[in-house]
Amino acid sequence: MKTDHEQNPVNRAVNALGGKDQFLADAVGVTHQAVSDWRKKGYISYRKAAQVAAITGIPEFILCPKFFKPPMKTRRKRTATE
């Protein structure tokens, strides 16, 4: 079972960039205080989620679940030509 620290998407993003708030802050052009605020809220600002996702490889819906939804799984029927 993951701890609260491991489940926080901000912590995941910070760890993906070396483990320091300042590394993430510098990468996306915010202050380390903004990163700390994101951690307290439990998600990354929707304005920066795409940028953080591109840098870290963590999907936007994990970084900012209040604004981004996971991709829908479709049950598309296969046709005879596929």
N, CA, C and O atoms as CSV, one atom per row, in Angstrom:
chain,resi,resn,atom,element,x,y,z
A,1,MET,N,N,0.840,-1.183,0.000
A,1,MET,CA,C,0.000,0.000,0.000
A,1,MET,C,C,0.886,1.248,0.000
A,1,MET,O,O,1.875,1.325,0.729
A,2,LYS,N,N,0.513,2.214,-0.828
A,2,LYS,CA,C,1.311,3.436,-0.922
A,2,LYS,C,C,0.961,4.373,0.219
A,2,LYS,O,O,-0.182,4.435,0.672
A,3,THR,N,N,1.975,5.103,0.673
A,3,THR,CA,C,1.751,6.098,1.712
A,3,THR,C,C,1.167,7.350,1.086
A,3,THR,O,O,1.159,7.493,-0.136
A,4,ASP,N,N,0.676,8.264,1.925
A,4,ASP,CA,C,0.139,9.533,1.423
A,4,ASP,C,C,1.200,10.286,0.634
A,4,ASP,O,O,0.898,10.931,-0.370
A,5,HIS,N,N,2.444,10.201,1.092
A,5,HIS,CA,C,3.539,10.889,0.407
A,5,HIS,C,C,3.699,10.351,-1.016
A,5,HIS,O,O,3.891,11.130,-1.950
A,6,GLU,N,N,3.623,9.029,-1.192
A,6,GLU,CA,C,3.796,8.426,-2.508
A,6,GLU,C,C,2.594,8.656,-3.409
A,6,GLU,O,O,2.745,8.699,-4.630
A,7,GLN,N,N,1.398,8.806,-2.835
A,7,GLN,CA,C,0.191,8.985,-3.626
A,7,GLN,C,C,0.016,10.424,-4.107
A,7,GLN,O,O,-0.683,10.656,-5.093
A,8,ASN,N,N,0.623,11.374,-3.445
A,8,ASN,CA,C,0.487,12.775,-3.835
A,8,ASN,C,C,1.149,12.970,-5.200
A,8,ASN,O,O,2.348,12.725,-5.337
A,9,PRO,N,N,0.388,13.409,-6.217
A,9,PRO,CA,C,0.980,13.561,-7.547
A,9,PRO,C,C,2.084,14.610,-7.606
A,9,PRO,O,O,2.973,14.524,-8.453
A,10,VAL,N,N,2.038,15.588,-6.724
A,10,VAL,CA,C,3.102,16.593,-6.700
A,10,VAL,C,C,4.410,15.939,-6.268
A,10,VAL,O,O,5.464,16.213,-6.843
A,11,ASN,N,N,4.346,15.083,-5.265
A,11,ASN,CA,C,5.551,14.370,-4.830
A,11,ASN,C,C,6.090,13.483,-5.944
A,11,ASN,O,O,7.304,13.379,-6.122
A,12,ARG,N,N,5.198,12.844,-6.693
A,12,ARG,CA,C,5.638,12.009,-7.819
A,12,ARG,C,C,6.381,12.854,-8.852
A,12,ARG,O,O,7.427,12.448,-9.359
A,13,ALA,N,N,5.834,14.029,-9.158
A,13,ALA,CA,C,6.467,14.909,-10.143
A,13,ALA,C,C,7.819,15.422,-9.646
A,13,ALA,O,O,8.792,15.461,-10.399
A,14,VAL,N,N,7.870,15.812,-8.378
A,14,VAL,CA,C,9.125,16.297,-7.797
A,14,VAL,C,C,10.168,15.184,-7.825
A,14,VAL,O,O,11.316,15.422,-8.198
A,15,ASN,N,N,9.782,13.984,-7.437
A,15,ASN,CA,C,10.717,12.857,-7.437
A,15,ASN,C,C,11.194,12.512,-8.845
A,15,ASN,O,O,12.340,12.103,-9.029
A,16,ALA,N,N,10.326,12.674,-9.833
A,16,ALA,CA,C,10.703,12.393,-11.221
A,16,ALA,C,C,11.783,13.356,-11.721
A,16,ALA,O,O,12.516,13.046,-12.659
A,17,LEU,N,N,11.870,14.521,-11.085
A,17,LEU,CA,C,12.851,15.521,-11.510
A,17,LEU,C,C,14.013,15.679,-10.537
A,17,LEU,O,O,14.743,16.668,-10.603
A,18,GLY,N,N,14.190,14.737,-9.654
A,18,GLY,CA,C,15.362,14.784,-8.793
A,18,GLY,C,C,15.085,14.982,-7.318
A,18,GLY,O,O,16.023,14.984,-6.521
A,19,GLY,N,N,13.839,15.149,-6.927
A,19,GLY,CA,C,13.507,15.162,-5.515
A,19,GLY,C,C,13.497,16.516,-4.820
A,19,GLY,O,O,13.301,16.573,-3.606
A,20,LYS,N,N,13.701,17.596,-5.544
A,20,LYS,CA,C,13.673,18.923,-4.911
A,20,LYS,C,C,12.595,19.782,-5.562
A,20,LYS,O,O,12.461,19.811,-6.786
A,21,ASP,N,N,11.829,20.480,-4.725
A,21,ASP,CA,C,10.777,21.356,-5.229
A,21,ASP,C,C,11.320,22.354,-6.244
A,21,ASP,O,O,10.669,22.647,-7.247
A,22,GLN,N,N,12.501,22.868,-5.980
A,22,GLN,CA,C,13.079,23.900,-6.848
A,22,GLN,C,C,13.306,23.377,-8.262
A,22,GLN,O,O,13.187,24.139,-9.222
A,23,PHE,N,N,13.633,22.089,-8.411
A,23,PHE,CA,C,13.854,21.520,-9.745
A,23,PHE,C,C,12.564,21.582,-10.563
A,23,PHE,O,O,12.585,21.978,-11.728
A,24,LEU,N,N,11.445,21.192,-9.953
A,24,LEU,CA,C,10.155,21.257,-10.642
A,24,LEU,C,C,9.763,22.713,-10.896
A,24,LEU,O,O,9.288,23.052,-11.980
A,25,ALA,N,N,9.961,23.560,-9.908
A,25,ALA,CA,C,9.622,24.978,-10.046
A,25,ALA,C,C,10.376,25.608,-11.218
A,25,ALA,O,O,9.780,26.300,-12.043
A,26,ASP,N,N,11.670,25.371,-11.287
A,26,ASP,CA,C,12.478,25.928,-12.375
A,26,ASP,C,C,12.044,25.375,-13.733
A,26,ASP,O,O,12.034,26.101,-14.727
A,27,ALA,N,N,11.691,24.105,-13.774
A,27,ALA,CA,C,11.320,23.453,-15.034
A,27,ALA,C,C,10.040,24.034,-15.635
A,27,ALA,O,O,9.892,24.080,-16.856
A,28,VAL,N,N,9.119,24.476,-14.782
A,28,VAL,CA,C,7.836,24.987,-15.298
A,28,VAL,C,C,7.643,26.483,-15.075
A,28,VAL,O,O,6.587,27.021,-15.410
A,29,GLY,N,N,8.637,27.160,-14.518
A,29,GLY,CA,C,8.578,28.609,-14.393
A,29,GLY,C,C,7.699,29.132,-13.273
A,29,GLY,O,O,7.011,30.139,-13.433
A,30,VAL,N,N,7.722,28.439,-12.126
A,30,VAL,CA,C,6.992,28.915,-10.948
A,30,VAL,C,C,7.965,28.967,-9.775
A,30,VAL,O,O,9.120,28.560,-9.901
A,31,THR,N,N,7.500,29.463,-8.645
A,31,THR,CA,C,8.343,29.504,-7.454
A,31,THR,C,C,8.248,28.179,-6.701
A,31,THR,O,O,7.316,27.402,-6.906
A,32,HIS,N,N,9.218,27.933,-5.834
A,32,HIS,CA,C,9.134,26.714,-5.032
A,32,HIS,C,C,7.959,26.792,-4.057
A,32,HIS,O,O,7.452,25.763,-3.611
A,33,GLN,N,N,7.527,28.013,-3.728
A,33,GLN,CA,C,6.346,28.174,-2.878
A,33,GLN,C,C,5.088,27.673,-3.600
A,33,GLN,O,O,4.201,27.090,-2.977
A,34,ALA,N,N,5.019,27.904,-4.905
A,34,ALA,CA,C,3.877,27.404,-5.686
A,34,ALA,C,C,3.844,25.884,-5.653
A,34,ALA,O,O,2.774,25.289,-5.524
A,35,VAL,N,N,5.005,25.254,-5.769
A,35,VAL,CA,C,5.075,23.787,-5.700
A,35,VAL,C,C,4.622,23.313,-4.319
A,35,VAL,O,O,3.904,22.319,-4.211
A,36,SER,N,N,5.031,24.011,-3.277
A,36,SER,CA,C,4.605,23.671,-1.921
A,36,SER,C,C,3.089,23.811,-1.773
A,36,SER,O,O,2.448,22.975,-1.136
A,37,ASP,N,N,2.518,24.863,-2.358
A,37,ASP,CA,C,1.062,25.040,-2.330
A,37,ASP,C,C,0.354,23.897,-3.056
A,37,ASP,O,O,-0.666,23.394,-2.585
A,38,TRP,N,N,0.899,23.490,-4.206
A,38,TRP,CA,C,0.304,22.362,-4.935
A,38,TRP,C,C,0.302,21.115,-4.049
A,38,TRP,O,O,-0.678,20.373,-4.004
A,39,ARG,N,N,1.415,20.900,-3.348
A,39,ARG,CA,C,1.520,19.713,-2.496
A,39,ARG,C,C,0.443,19.731,-1.411
A,39,ARG,O,O,-0.186,18.711,-1.130
A,40,LYS,N,N,0.238,20.905,-0.805
A,40,LYS,CA,C,-0.793,21.015,0.237
A,40,LYS,C,C,-2.178,20.726,-0.321
A,40,LYS,O,O,-3.000,20.094,0.342
A,41,LYS,N,N,-2.439,21.195,-1.554
A,41,LYS,CA,C,-3.734,20.963,-2.193
A,41,LYS,C,C,-3.879,19.516,-2.672
A,41,LYS,O,O,-4.985,18.978,-2.731
A,42,GLY,N,N,-2.756,18.903,-3.008
A,42,GLY,CA,C,-2.790,17.516,-3.477
A,42,GLY,C,C,-2.856,17.360,-4.985
A,42,GLY,O,O,-3.035,16.252,-5.489
A,43,TYR,N,N,-2.713,18.461,-5.706
A,43,TYR,CA,C,-2.706,18.391,-7.164
A,43,TYR,C,C,-1.971,19.600,-7.736
A,43,TYR,O,O,-1.766,20.604,-7.055
A,44,ILE,N,N,-1.581,19.480,-8.995
A,44,ILE,CA,C,-0.869,20.545,-9.685
A,44,ILE,C,C,-1.882,21.440,-10.389
A,44,ILE,O,O,-2.907,20.961,-10.875
A,45,SER,N,N,-1.602,22.711,-10.442
A,45,SER,CA,C,-2.465,23.679,-11.119
A,45,SER,C,C,-2.777,23.214,-12.538
A,45,SER,O,O,-1.890,22.754,-13.258
A,46,TYR,N,N,-4.044,23.336,-12.935
A,46,TYR,CA,C,-4.411,22.914,-14.285
A,46,TYR,C,C,-3.662,23.725,-15.342
A,46,TYR,O,O,-3.487,23.263,-16.469
A,47,ARG,N,N,-3.227,24.917,-14.987
A,47,ARG,CA,C,-2.491,25.753,-15.940
A,47,ARG,C,C,-1.095,25.205,-16.239
A,47,ARG,O,O,-0.529,25.490,-17.294
A,48,LYS,N,N,-0.550,24.433,-15.328
A,48,LYS,CA,C,0.798,23.884,-15.504
A,48,LYS,C,C,0.813,22.369,-15.678
A,48,LYS,O,O,1.870,21.784,-15.914
A,49,ALA,N,N,-0.350,21.730,-15.564
A,49,ALA,CA,C,-0.406,20.266,-15.608
A,49,ALA,C,C,0.153,19.694,-16.912
A,49,ALA,O,O,0.893,18.711,-16.882
A,50,ALA,N,N,-0.187,20.289,-18.048
A,50,ALA,CA,C,0.295,19.786,-19.335
A,50,ALA,C,C,1.816,19.890,-19.431
A,50,ALA,O,O,2.482,18.992,-19.945
A,51,GLN,N,N,2.342,20.985,-18.935
A,51,GLN,CA,C,3.797,21.185,-18.974
A,51,GLN,C,C,4.510,20.182,-18.074
A,51,GLN,O,O,5.523,19.601,-18.464
A,52,VAL,N,N,3.982,19.980,-16.871
A,52,VAL,CA,C,4.578,19.004,-15.946
A,52,VAL,C,C,4.453,17.599,-16.524
A,52,VAL,O,O,5.381,16.799,-16.411
A,53,ALA,N,N,3.322,17.295,-17.138
A,53,ALA,CA,C,3.124,15.978,-17.749
A,53,ALA,C,C,4.151,15.724,-18.851
A,53,ALA,O,O,4.700,14.626,-18.953
A,54,ALA,N,N,4.406,16.731,-19.663
A,54,ALA,CA,C,5.371,16.592,-20.753
A,54,ALA,C,C,6.788,16.360,-20.225
A,54,ALA,O,O,7.565,15.615,-20.822
A,55,ILE,N,N,7.111,16.994,-19.120
A,55,ILE,CA,C,8.459,16.884,-18.549
A,55,ILE,C,C,8.657,15.575,-17.793
A,55,ILE,O,O,9.714,14.952,-17.888
A,56,THR,N,N,7.636,15.159,-17.043
A,56,THR,CA,C,7.783,14.003,-16.157
A,56,THR,C,C,7.253,12.697,-16.722
A,56,THR,O,O,7.655,11.621,-16.280
A,57,GLY,N,N,6.355,12.781,-17.693
A,57,GLY,CA,C,5.733,11.572,-18.220
A,57,GLY,C,C,4.547,11.093,-17.385
A,57,GLY,O,O,3.983,10.035,-17.663
A,58,ILE,N,N,4.170,11.854,-16.377
A,58,ILE,CA,C,3.021,11.512,-15.537
A,58,ILE,C,C,1.786,12.138,-16.198
A,58,ILE,O,O,1.778,13.342,-16.454
A,59,PRO,N,N,0.749,11.349,-16.477
A,59,PRO,CA,C,-0.418,11.887,-17.185
A,59,PRO,C,C,-1.107,13.029,-16.434
A,59,PRO,O,O,-1.094,13.082,-15.205
A,60,GLU,N,N,-1.704,13.934,-17.200
A,60,GLU,CA,C,-2.393,15.095,-16.625
A,60,GLU,C,C,-3.499,14.694,-15.659
A,60,GLU,O,O,-3.709,15.359,-14.645
A,61,PHE,N,N,-4.216,13.600,-15.971
A,61,PHE,CA,C,-5.332,13.220,-15.102
A,61,PHE,C,C,-4.857,12.748,-13.738
A,61,PHE,O,O,-5.644,12.722,-12.792
A,62,ILE,N,N,-3.603,12.377,-13.616
A,62,ILE,CA,C,-3.039,12.031,-12.307
A,62,ILE,C,C,-2.547,13.296,-11.611
A,62,ILE,O,O,-2.735,13.459,-10.405
A,63,LEU,N,N,-1.927,14.177,-12.359
A,63,LEU,CA,C,-1.390,15.411,-11.784
A,63,LEU,C,C,-2.480,16.369,-11.324
A,63,LEU,O,O,-2.313,17.068,-10.324
A,64,CYS,N,N,-3.590,16.405,-12.045
A,64,CYS,CA,C,-4.655,17.365,-11.757
A,64,CYS,C,C,-6.018,16.713,-11.989
A,64,CYS,O,O,-6.706,17.043,-12.955
A,65,PRO,N,N,-6.411,15.789,-11.110
A,65,PRO,CA,C,-7.654,15.034,-11.334
A,65,PRO,C,C,-8.923,15.872,-11.233
A,65,PRO,O,O,-9.978,15.437,-11.696
A,66,LYS,N,N,-8.849,17.057,-10.643
A,66,LYS,CA,C,-10.041,17.911,-10.567
A,66,LYS,C,C,-10.452,18.442,-11.933
A,66,LYS,O,O,-11.626,18.737,-12.152
A,67,PHE,N,N,-9.511,18.566,-12.843
A,67,PHE,CA,C,-9.794,19.167,-14.139
A,67,PHE,C,C,-9.626,18.215,-15.318
A,67,PHE,O,O,-10.195,18.452,-16.384
A,68,PHE,N,N,-8.860,17.147,-15.148
A,68,PHE,CA,C,-8.621,16.204,-16.237
A,68,PHE,C,C,-9.145,14.831,-15.833
A,68,PHE,O,O,-8.916,14.379,-14.711
A,69,LYS,N,N,-9.839,14.179,-16.737
A,69,LYS,CA,C,-10.401,12.859,-16.475
A,69,LYS,C,C,-9.558,11.804,-17.176
A,69,LYS,O,O,-8.964,12.077,-18.219
A,70,PRO,N,N,-9.501,10.596,-16.609
A,70,PRO,CA,C,-8.747,9.528,-17.269
A,70,PRO,C,C,-9.375,9.196,-18.622
A,70,PRO,O,O,-10.574,9.390,-18.821
A,71,PRO,N,N,-8.564,8.697,-19.543
A,71,PRO,CA,C,-9.114,8.339,-20.847
A,71,PRO,C,C,-10.160,7.239,-20.703
A,71,PRO,O,O,-10.036,6.344,-19.867
A,72,MET,N,N,-11.171,7.326,-21.521
A,72,MET,CA,C,-12.248,6.339,-21.480
A,72,MET,C,C,-11.814,5.084,-22.229
A,72,MET,O,O,-11.213,5.156,-23.301
A,73,LYS,N,N,-12.125,3.952,-21.651
A,73,LYS,CA,C,-11.893,2.691,-22.345
A,73,LYS,C,C,-13.104,2.444,-23.232
A,73,LYS,O,O,-14.249,2.499,-22.783
A,74,THR,N,N,-12.828,2.174,-24.484
A,74,THR,CA,C,-13.932,1.935,-25.405
A,74,THR,C,C,-14.061,0.451,-25.681
A,74,THR,O,O,-13.090,-0.305,-25.629
A,75,ARG,N,N,-15.248,0.072,-25.965
A,75,ARG,CA,C,-15.515,-1.315,-26.348
A,75,ARG,C,C,-15.969,-1.312,-27.791
A,75,ARG,O,O,-17.129,-1.576,-28.107
A,76,ARG,N,N,-15.055,-1.018,-28.623
A,76,ARG,CA,C,-15.347,-0.965,-30.046
A,76,ARG,C,C,-15.394,-2.375,-30.601
A,76,ARG,O,O,-14.500,-3.185,-30.357
A,77,LYS,N,N,-16.420,-2.647,-31.328
A,77,LYS,CA,C,-16.534,-3.973,-31.960
A,77,LYS,C,C,-15.641,-4.002,-33.179
A,77,LYS,O,O,-15.547,-3.038,-33.940
A,78,ARG,N,N,-15.002,-5.115,-33.337
A,78,ARG,CA,C,-14.143,-5.291,-34.508
A,78,ARG,C,C,-14.989,-5.712,-35.689
A,78,ARG,O,O,-15.912,-6.516,-35.561
A,79,THR,N,N,-14.665,-5.164,-36.820
A,79,THR,CA,C,-15.382,-5.545,-38.031
A,79,THR,C,C,-14.651,-6.682,-38.721
A,79,THR,O,O,-13.519,-7.008,-38.362
A,80,ALA,N,N,-15.285,-7.277,-39.696
A,80,ALA,CA,C,-14.693,-8.407,-40.396
A,80,ALA,C,C,-13.449,-8.012,-41.179
A,80,ALA,O,O,-12.609,-8.864,-41.467
A,81,THR,N,N,-13.315,-6.737,-41.528
A,81,THR,CA,C,-12.162,-6.284,-42.317
A,81,THR,C,C,-10.954,-5.977,-41.450
A,81,THR,O,O,-9.869,-5.756,-41.986
A,82,GLU,N,N,-11.099,-5.953,-40.131
A,82,GLU,CA,C,-9.953,-5.629,-39.254
A,82,GLU,C,C,-9.134,-6.842,-38.932
A,82,GLU,O,O,-8.142,-6.744,-38.211
